[in-house]
Amino acid sequence: MREPFRLVEPSDVAYSEACARFEFLASMVAMNTDIDFRAYPWAGEFFLSSSWGHDSNGLAGAIETELTGTWPLLRGGAFGGELPRARNALTALTEWRGEHARKW
């Protein structure tokens, strides 16, 4: 997908960051379920420590900081518009990564 979007976003770094963010958010949406066997995140480079980050730095920390009642995804209806559901999805994704990170 990189080449078709080069005119929209010429920076390879910004494009990679946007893709990682999309994969992260799509994974949060996927984790927003009460049915465990359906709660499975997207595979992506966002799981790598260089993207995910450590100690609230990186993509995971940035998204956690953004989680407020005015977060655009909530206002758009994701997570039923409920902040606790978004936070639970982030927690579920973080726990999933923690359980499976050693296998990478």
Secondary structure as GFF3:
##gff-version 3
##sequence-region A 1 104
A	DSSP	alpha_helix	2	5	.	.	.	ID=ss1
A	DSSP	alpha_helix	12	31	.	.	.	ID=ss2
A	DSSP	three_ten_helix	36	38	.	.	.	ID=ss3
A	DSSP	three_ten_helix	45	47	.	.	.	ID=ss4
A	DSSP	alpha_helix	49	52	.	.	.	ID=ss5
A	DSSP	alpha_helix	59	66	.	.	.	ID=ss6
A	DSSP	alpha_helix	72	75	.	.	.	ID=ss7
A	DSSP	three_ten_helix	78	81	.	.	.	ID=ss8
A	DSSP	alpha_helix	83	100	.	.	.	ID=ss9
A	DSSP	three_ten_helix	101	103	.	.	.	ID=ss10
###
